[in-house]
């Protein structure tokens, strides 16, 4: 019996990358996983198939985030498959425009905030009625909110700063129900989102050197931390920002 047997989890943006790794790990631990995706149905089906092949249970739900009515659409899709929730992982996000402040226009700014900040806020708001007492909310943040700032990701970093605040304030608000709320903050992780610039020898060596462990992060590194926070072993941890950068901020 896994640590999460009998639990239902929702992982937003879990068709690929870190989200997929999280969904697969929660599935291996026994949770029934809602695999949320925006537009890549094929990737979502592959994630569901991978969870099932490992002996787990999963279902895919589609809802674009960052558009009017996104949270309502997501939960309507979820409710068609499940009657309650134990674990909510707000993972879906976009790095948006990679420009310093001078190159960031209002449309690009609004888009990255809509996906990274507004969507998880309202997904969480509507999810609280479905989240059982003793549940878990885990938000994916970034190490950029505490250090190693990148001027070309100023808007993205701001969106995650808001997520950090959501984490601590919400933890106070839902603690009476035994619900914990924590944020996991990855550094550079080898995912498709970073493929264009990371997957060459020079860039990989530079990123590896940021960590005393001398390697680039892997999606499973983040998934394993999320799985711990989702488990009963983490019942006394709430309102925390967990450095998942491999020591890159030291």
C-alpha positions in Angstrom: 0.0 0.0 0.0 1.4 3.4 -1.0 1.6 6.5 1.1 -1.2 8.1 -0.8 -3.5 5.1 -1.4 -7.1 6.2 -1.4 -6.3 9.8 -2.1 -7.3 11.8 -5.2 -4.8 14.4 -6.6 -5.0 17.1 -9.3 -1.8 18.3 -10.9 -2.2 21.2 -13.2 0.0 21.2 -16.3 0.9 17.6 -15.9 1.1 16.4 -19.5 4.9 17.2 -19.7 7.9 18.2 -17.7 7.8 18.7 -14.0 4.1 18.3 -13.9 4.2 14.9 -15.5 6.9 13.7 -13.1 4.8 14.8 -10.2 1.7 13.1 -11.6 3.6 9.9 -12.1 5.2 9.9 -8.6 1.8 10.6 -6.9 0.4 7.7 -9.0 3.1 5.4 -7.9 2.4 6.4 -4.3 -1.2 5.2 -4.7 -3.1 8.4 -5.5 -5.7 8.6 -8.3 -4.4 11.4 -10.4 -6.2 14.0 -12.5 -3.8 14.9 -15.3 -4.6 18.4 -16.4 -3.5 19.7 -19.7 -4.0 22.8 -21.9 -3.8 21.7 -25.5 -1.6 18.6 -25.9 -4.0 15.7 -25.5 -1.5 13.2 -26.8 1.0 14.1 -24.1 -1.7 13.9 -21.4 -2.8 10.5 -22.7 0.8 9.3 -22.5 1.1 10.5 -18.9 -2.1 8.7 -18.0 -0.9 5.6 -19.7 2.5 5.7 -17.9 0.7 6.0 -14.5 -1.6 3.1 -15.3 1.3 1.0 -16.6 3.0 1.4 -13.3 -0.1 0.1 -11.5 -1.7 3.4 -10.7 -5.0 5.2 -11.7 -5.4 8.4 -13.6 -7.6 10.4 -15.9 -7.0 13.4 -18.1 -8.9 16.7 -18.0 -8.5 19.6 -20.4 -8.9 23.3 -19.6 -6.9 26.3 -20.9 -5.6 28.5 -18.2 -5.2 32.2 -18.3 -8.5 32.8 -20.0 -11.9 33.9 -18.6 -13.7 31.1 -16.8 -10.6 28.8 -16.7 -11.0 27.7 -13.1 -14.7 26.9 -13.6 -14.0 24.9 -16.7 -11.2 22.9 -15.0 -13.3 22.0 -12.0 -16.3 21.1 -14.2 -14.0 18.6 -16.1 -12.7 17.3 -12.8 -16.1 16.8 -11.2 -17.1 14.5 -14.1 -14.5 12.0 -12.9 -14.2 12.5 -9.1 -16.3 13.6 -6.1 -13.6 15.1 -4.0 -9.9 16.0 -3.7 -7.1 15.4 -1.3 -4.1 16.9 -3.0 -3.9 20.0 -5.3 -0.7 20.7 -7.1 -0.6 24.1 -8.8 2.1 23.4 -11.3 1.0 24.8 -14.6 2.8 27.9 -15.7 4.6 29.8 -18.5 7.9 31.7 -18.5 6.2 34.2 -20.7 8.2 36.8 -22.6 12.0 36.6 -22.0 12.7 40.3 -21.9 14.0 42.8 -19.2 11.6 45.5 -18.1 12.3 47.6 -21.1 11.2 45.0 -23.5 8.1 43.8 -21.6 4.9 45.1 -23.0 1.5 45.2 -21.2 0.0 42.3 -23.2 2.9 40.0 -22.4 2.8 41.1 -18.7 -0.9 40.4 -18.4 -0.6 37.0 -20.1 2.1 35.6 -17.7 0.2 36.9 -14.7 -3.0 35.4 -16.0 -1.5 31.9 -16.3 0.9 31.9 -13.4 -0.9 33.9 -10.7 -4.6 34.5 -11.4 -5.3 31.0 -12.6 -3.9 29.1 -9.6 -5.5 31.7 -7.2 -9.0 30.9 -8.6 -8.3 27.2 -9.2 -7.5 27.1 -5.5 -10.4 29.2 -4.4 -12.9 26.9 -6.2 -11.0 23.9 -5.2 -11.3 24.5 -1.4 -15.0 23.3 -1.5 -13.8 20.1 -3.0 -10.6 19.7 -0.9 -11.1 17.4 2.0 -10.0 18.3 5.5 -6.4 17.2 6.1 -5.7 17.9 2.4 -2.6 19.3 0.7 -2.0 22.3 -1.5 1.4 22.5 -3.1 2.4 25.4 -5.3 5.3 25.3 -7.7 7.3 28.5 -7.3 10.9 29.2 -8.4 14.3 29.8 -6.9 14.3 33.2 -8.7 12.1 34.8 -6.1 15.0 34.4 -3.5 18.1 34.8 -5.6 20.0 34.3 -8.8 17.8 36.9 -10.5 17.5 37.0 -14.2 16.5 40.4 -15.7 14.9 38.8 -18.7 12.5 36.9 -16.5 11.4 39.9 -14.4 7.6 39.4 -15.1 7.8 35.6 -14.5 9.7 36.1 -11.2 7.0 38.6 -10.1 4.3 36.1 -10.8 6.0 33.5 -8.6 6.6 36.1 -5.8 2.8 36.4 -5.7 2.5 32.6 -5.4 4.9 32.6 -2.5 2.7 35.1 -0.7 -0.4 33.1 -1.6 1.3 30.1 0.0 2.0 31.7 3.4 -1.3 33.6 3.7 -3.4 30.7 2.6 -1.7 28.4 5.0 -3.0 30.6 7.9 -6.5 30.6 6.4 -7.0 26.9 5.9 -5.0 25.5 8.8 -8.0 25.0 11.0 -9.1 22.3 8.5 -5.9 20.5 8.8 -4.9 21.5 5.3 -1.3 22.3 4.7 0.0 24.7 2.0 3.6 24.8 0.8 5.6 26.0 -2.2 8.3 24.1 -3.9 10.9 26.3 -5.7 12.9 24.6 -8.4 16.0 26.0 -10.0 16.9 25.2 -13.6 15.4 21.8 -14.5 16.0 19.9 -17.7 12.5 20.1 -19.3 11.2 20.9 -22.8 10.6 24.5 -21.6 14.4 25.0 -21.2 15.4 22.8 -24.1 16.2 25.7 -26.5 19.0 27.1 -24.4 19.9 24.4 -21.9 20.7 21.4 -24.0 24.1 22.3 -25.2 27.4 21.5 -23.5 28.4 25.1 -22.5 25.0 26.0 -21.0 24.7 22.7 -19.2 28.1 23.0 -17.7 27.4 26.6 -16.5 24.1 25.6 -14.9 25.6 22.5 -13.3 28.3 24.7 -11.7 25.6 26.7 -9.9 24.9 23.6 -7.7 27.4 22.1 -5.3 26.0 18.8 -6.5 27.3 19.7 -9.9 24.4 18.7 -12.1 21.2 20.1 -13.7 17.9 19.4 -12.0 15.7 16.6 -13.3 11.9 16.7 -13.1 11.9 13.7 -10.7 14.0 15.7 -8.2 11.1 18.1 -7.9 8.4 15.4 -8.0 10.0 13.5 -5.0 9.8 16.7 -2.9 6.2 17.3 -3.8 5.4 13.6 -3.0 6.8 14.1 0.5 4.8 17.3 1.1 1.7 15.4 -0.1 2.2 12.6 2.4 1.3 12.4 6.0 5.0 12.6 6.9 4.8 16.3 6.1 1.7 17.0 8.2 3.6 19.5 10.4 5.0 21.5 7.6 2.9 24.4 6.3 3.3 27.9 4.9 6.9 27.1 3.8 9.0 27.9 0.7 11.1 24.8 0.0 14.4 25.4 -1.8 14.5 22.8 -4.6 17.4 24.3 -6.5 20.0 21.7 -5.6 21.8 24.3 -3.5 22.1 26.9 -6.3 21.2 29.7 -3.9 24.0 28.9 -1.4 
